[in-house]
Amino acid sequence: MEATRTEGMVRIAGGEFTMGSDVFYREERPARRATAPSFWIDAHAVTNAQFTAFAEATGYRTLAEQQPDPALYPDADPALLCPGSLVFTQPRSRVGRGDYRQWWAYVPGASWRHPQGPESDLAGLADHPVVHVSFADASAYAAWAGKSLPTEIEWEYAARGGLEGAAYPWGDEFAPGGRQMANTWQGEFPWQNTAIDGYERTSPVKSFPANGYGLYDVAGNVWEWTRTRYGSPPGVEETPSCCVPSSGLVAADVRNVVKGGSHLCAPGYCLRYRPAARQGQTLDTSTSHIGFRCIVRM
């Protein structure tokens, strides 16, 4: 049973490492020593095929597939009180970056089954990471699989791949020798994506090189949920989330850490496709760029 449960996972031997960074965003500071236990972790984010198996076996319906409770949205447009999720839509021309509503929209009918809206489906996306999953959705899958979601320490330790203090999971140079190492945004966010890496949205898992521990997409592609509550290290001012709003189901101050950045992260906007990077997301958040991977503790 244990061998079956850890199939497709990588065993990580525990140890001490430098967590965080003093170089980039303030919510990552200070760089500090941390100790991770030994554990198994998925080699890649949970895919649409894997989540489909879970949904078919259990009949599970994600938050995005459920009717919102009107009592929780007293000021909302009744037309929007229907199942749906947040979808990134690329503007046609340059826009200011002060208002995320210019590129994020609540789309009725969007869900993990319909990632771009009700007219879309999962054709050709079986090996892409599942998206539009809230923290509860990710936790439900993990429980069904006999696994857990990682803590921030576990996730970051694994993502670093044994490289002490490196900026990226593969080293300090973003594109060594001109090679794209992760699915990120190239061009001017949010209106211009040159897609030098070959992908405008999510990419199949294992499309880019693994880190030193054999883990894929620990930078870019999709953000990944952790079980750690969001908060800044002692003495550091709390920093708000940079990318998506709450849908309102959970109090705004209840957030968990997400890690790894996504295909929407760009050097000039959200340079968070690094192991040290962190962001807080409300537990009800579901979007077209957040997924997860699981661990098994030893």
Sequence and secondary structure as in RCSB ss.txt:
>XXXX:A:sequence
MEATRTEGMVRIAGGEFTMGSDVFYREERPARRATAPSFWIDAHAVTNAQFTAFAEATGYRTLAEQQPDPALYPD
ADPALLCPGSLVFTQPRSRVGRGDYRQWWAYVPGASWRHPQGPESDLAGLADHPVVHVSFADASAYAAWAGKSLP
TEIEWEYAARGGLEGAAYPWGDEFAPGGRQMANTWQGEFPWQNTAIDGYERTSPVKSFPANGYGLYDVAGNVWEW
TRTRYGSPPGVEETPSCCVPSSGLVAADVRNVVKGGSHLCAPGYCLRYRPAARQGQTLDTSTSHIGFRCIVRM
>XXXX:A:secstr
 HHHHTTTEEEE  EEEEES SSS GGG S EEEEE  EEEESS  BHHHHHHHHHHH    GGGS   GGG TT
S GGG SSEEEEE   SS   SS GGGTEEEEET SSSSTTSTT   TT TTSB  S  HHHHHHHHHHTT B  
 HHHHHHHHHTT TT SBTTBS SSGGG   SB   SSTTT    TTS SS   TTSS   TTS   SSBSSEEE
EEEE    TTS     SS    SSS TT EEEEES  TT  TTT    STT  EEEETT  BTTEE   EEE 
